[in-house]
Amino acid sequence: MVGLIIFFSFISFVALLLSVKIVTQSEKGIILRLGKYQRTVGPGVNFIFPFIEELIKIDVRERVINVEPQKVITKDNVTVTVDAVIYYKVVDPVKAEFEVEDFDTAATTLAQTNLRNLIGDKTLDETLVARDVINTNLRDVLDEATHNWGVKVTRVEVQKIDPPPEITEAMSLQMKAEREKRAMVLQAEGIKQSQILEAEGKKQRAILEAEGEAKAKTIKAEADAEAIKKVADAANKHFDEKAQVWRRLEVSSIVLEKNTKFILPTSADIVNILNLEQDKILPIKSKS
């Protein structure tokens, strides 16, 4: 009897241990009862019926899939080597567990197929400059395809797009030629700008010199005009005096020619003009 009690106690203890399941913070738990989905449980301690229920843990953290490099032919028949990485996370643990057998393999195959389609529609030049477009298109395609699998594709990154060695060498030579061309253009532009600035400087200097000479000539002309004006004013002044004297001399000449006698006061200016001696002048007697 005691042995039976010990047996059942042991069985109960083992059943209790088997019924306690711990789900971590980064996981979700799916409970199956006799192989059929029963419920989904969250992080923490969870209890199940031992022997008839089973707990499957699903990691819901974001994960990464490396898409192995593959050769892809572009629209202009150039073979390039392409690889990528896929970032995804499980949003529906039930679908992720029951709708797809091996998500990593399925997502890798899907990514490789769509990479061939996307790059095959573009030329090599378009492929090299349109990496962001390829990433976005590939993410949209994968996200739509994996929606029924309970998975969300958050990001897709094409890591490298490598053309063949001969194409790479030709592109390198082309880039070198472009750099040398830009350098020559920049050097020519620099020389041109230097010549323009030098010409502008000479032009400004010539303008300033011309303006200085013009201003100096103007000042000299104004000074000469002022001097001429002063000379003219002086000449006019002295000319008027001499003209008056000359006129008086003409009058005196006329008077003396006719031997006419005139009675002149001794204080008259004409006496001085005619240069008459005082003793030859008859004084005028006043009437008393």
C-alpha positions in Angstrom: 0.0 0.0 0.0 2.8 2.4 0.9 4.6 1.5 -2.3 1.5 2.3 -4.3 1.2 5.7 -2.6 4.9 6.4 -3.3 4.4 5.4 -7.0 1.4 7.7 -7.5 3.2 10.5 -5.7 6.1 10.2 -8.0 3.8 10.1 -11.0 2.0 13.2 -9.8 5.3 15.1 -9.3 6.6 14.2 -12.7 3.2 15.2 -14.3 3.4 18.5 -12.4 6.9 19.1 -13.7 5.8 18.3 -17.2 2.8 20.6 -17.0 4.8 23.7 -16.2 6.2 25.5 -19.3 8.1 28.8 -19.4 7.9 31.1 -22.4 10.5 33.9 -22.6 9.8 37.5 -23.5 11.0 37.1 -27.1 8.8 34.1 -27.8 5.2 33.1 -28.3 3.8 29.7 -27.4 1.5 27.5 -29.4 -0.3 24.7 -27.5 -1.3 21.6 -29.4 -3.7 19.1 -27.9 -3.4 15.7 -29.4 -1.8 17.3 -32.5 -4.5 20.0 -32.9 -4.0 23.7 -32.4 -5.5 24.7 -29.0 -4.4 28.2 -28.1 -1.5 30.7 -28.2 0.2 31.8 -24.9 2.4 34.7 -24.1 5.6 35.0 -22.1 5.7 33.7 -18.5 4.7 30.4 -16.8 2.1 28.4 -18.6 0.5 25.1 -17.6 -0.5 22.3 -20.0 -2.0 18.9 -19.6 1.0 16.5 -19.7 1.1 13.7 -22.2 -1.9 15.1 -24.2 -0.7 18.7 -24.8 2.4 20.0 -26.4 4.0 23.5 -26.3 5.8 24.9 -29.4 7.8 28.0 -28.9 8.0 30.6 -31.8 10.7 33.3 -31.8 9.0 36.6 -32.6 12.2 38.7 -32.8 13.4 40.2 -36.0 15.7 37.8 -37.9 18.0 37.9 -40.9 18.3 35.7 -43.9 21.4 35.8 -46.1 20.6 35.3 -49.8 23.6 33.6 -51.3 25.3 35.3 -54.3 23.9 34.3 -57.7 24.6 35.3 -61.3 21.9 37.4 -63.0 21.7 38.6 -66.6 20.7 42.3 -67.1 18.5 43.7 -69.9 21.6 44.5 -71.9 23.0 40.9 -71.5 25.6 41.6 -68.9 26.1 39.0 -66.2 26.3 40.4 -62.7 26.7 38.7 -59.3 24.1 39.7 -56.8 23.4 38.9 -53.2 21.0 40.3 -50.5 19.9 40.1 -46.9 16.3 39.9 -45.8 15.1 41.2 -42.4 11.8 39.7 -41.2 9.8 39.0 -38.0 6.9 36.6 -37.1 3.6 38.5 -36.6 1.3 35.4 -36.5 2.9 32.4 -34.8 0.2 30.0 -35.9 0.5 30.8 -39.6 4.3 30.8 -39.3 4.2 27.3 -37.8 1.5 25.7 -40.0 1.4 27.6 -43.3 5.1 27.1 -44.3 7.5 24.2 -43.6 10.8 26.1 -43.8 10.4 29.8 -44.0 14.1 30.5 -44.4 14.4 28.3 -47.5 11.1 29.6 -48.9 12.1 33.3 -48.4 15.6 32.7 -49.9 14.2 31.0 -53.0 11.6 33.7 -53.4 14.1 36.5 -53.1 16.5 34.9 -55.7 13.7 34.5 -58.2 12.5 38.1 -57.8 16.0 39.4 -57.9 16.4 37.8 -61.3 13.2 39.3 -62.5 13.9 42.8 -61.2 17.5 43.0 -62.5 16.6 41.3 -65.8 14.2 44.3 -66.6 17.1 46.8 -66.1 20.3 47.6 -67.9 23.6 47.5 -66.1 23.7 51.3 -65.6 20.2 51.3 -64.3 20.9 48.4 -62.0 24.0 50.2 -60.5 22.2 53.4 -59.8 18.8 52.0 -58.8 19.8 49.9 -55.8 17.3 51.6 -53.6 14.5 51.0 -56.1 15.4 47.3 -56.3 15.4 47.1 -52.5 12.0 48.6 -52.2 10.4 46.5 -55.0 11.9 43.3 -53.6 10.7 44.1 -50.1 7.1 44.7 -51.4 7.1 41.5 -53.4 8.4 39.4 -50.5 6.1 41.1 -48.0 3.0 40.4 -50.1 4.1 36.8 -50.7 4.9 36.1 -47.0 1.8 37.7 -45.6 -0.1 34.4 -45.7 2.8 32.8 -43.8 2.3 35.1 -40.8 5.6 36.9 -41.5 6.4 40.5 -42.0 9.4 41.4 -44.2 10.7 44.7 -42.7 13.7 45.4 -45.0 15.6 44.0 -47.9 19.1 45.1 -48.7 21.0 44.2 -51.9 24.6 44.1 -50.6 26.5 44.0 -53.9 26.1 44.0 -57.6 29.4 43.0 -59.2 29.8 43.2 -63.0 32.4 40.9 -64.8 36.1 41.9 -64.4 36.3 43.3 -67.9 33.3 45.5 -67.4 34.6 46.7 -64.1 38.0 47.6 -65.7 36.2 49.5 -68.5 34.1 51.4 -66.0 37.2 52.2 -64.0 38.9 53.7 -67.2 35.7 55.6 -68.0 35.5 57.0 -64.5 39.2 58.0 -64.7 38.6 59.7 -68.0 35.6 61.5 -66.6 37.6 62.7 -63.6 40.4 64.0 -65.9 37.9 65.7 -68.1 36.3 67.4 -65.1 39.7 68.5 -63.9 40.6 70.0 -67.2 37.2 71.8 -67.4 37.7 73.1 -63.9 41.2 74.3 -64.7 40.0 76.0 -67.9 37.2 77.6 -65.9 39.8 78.8 -63.4 42.0 80.3 -66.1 39.0 81.9 -67.8 37.8 83.5 -64.5 41.3 84.7 -63.8 41.6 86.3 -67.2 38.1 87.9 -66.8 39.1 89.3 -63.4 42.4 90.6 -64.8 40.6 92.3 -67.7 38.0 93.8 -65.4 40.9 95.1 -63.2 42.6 96.7 -66.2 39.3 98.1 -67.4 38.5 99.6 -64.0 42.1 101.0 -63.8 41.7 102.6 -67.2 38.4 104.1 -66.3 39.7 105.5 -63.1 42.8 106.9 -64.9 40.6 108.5 -67.6 38.3 109.9 -65.0 41.3 111.3 -63.1 42.7 112.9 -66.3 39.3 114.3 -67.2 38.9 115.8 -63.7 42.4 117.3 -63.8 41.7 118.8 -67.3 38.4 120.2 -66.0 40.0 121.8 -63.0 42.8 123.2 -65.2 40.3 124.5 -67.7 38.3 126.2 -64.9 41.5 127.7 -63.6 42.5 129.0 -67.1 39.0 130.4 -67.6 39.1 132.2 -64.3 42.5 133.6 -65.2 41.3 134.7 -68.6 38.3 136.3 -67.0 40.5 138.2 -64.6 42.7 139.4 -67.5 39.7 140.3 -69.5 38.2 142.3 -66.6 41.5 144.1 -66.1 41.9 144.7 -69.9 38.4 146.1 -70.1 39.0 148.4 -67.2 42.2 149.8 -68.6 41.0 149.8 -72.1 38.1 152.1 -71.2 40.5 154.6 -69.6 42.9 154.6 -72.5 40.0 154.8 -74.9 38.7 158.0 -73.3 42.2 159.5 -73.4 42.5 158.5 -77.1 39.2 160.2 -77.9 40.3 163.4 -76.2 43.4 163.4 -78.2 41.4 163.1 -81.4 39.3 166.1 -80.3 42.4 168.1 -79.6 43.8 167.2 -83.0 40.7 168.5 -84.7 40.7 171.7 -82.7 44.3 172.5 -83.4 43.9 171.9 -87.1 41.4 174.7 -87.5 43.5 177.1 -85.4 40.5 178.0 -83.5 40.9 179.8 -80.3 39.1 178.5 -77.3 38.9 179.8 -73.9 39.5 177.1 -71.4 39.7 177.2 -67.7 43.1 176.4 -66.3 41.7 173.7 -64.2 40.2 171.8 -67.1 41.4 168.3 -67.8 41.8 169.2 -71.4 44.8 171.4 -70.6 46.6 168.3 -69.4 45.4 166.3 -72.3 46.6 168.9 -74.8 49.9 169.3 -73.0 49.6 173.1 -73.0 52.0 175.2 -71.0 50.4 177.2 -68.2 52.2 180.5 -69.3 50.6 180.3 -72.8 47.2 180.1 -71.4 45.3 183.4 -71.2 43.6 183.7 -67.9 39.9 184.5 -67.9 39.1 187.7 -66.2 36.0 187.8 -64.2 33.4 190.5 -64.6 33.0 192.7 -61.7 
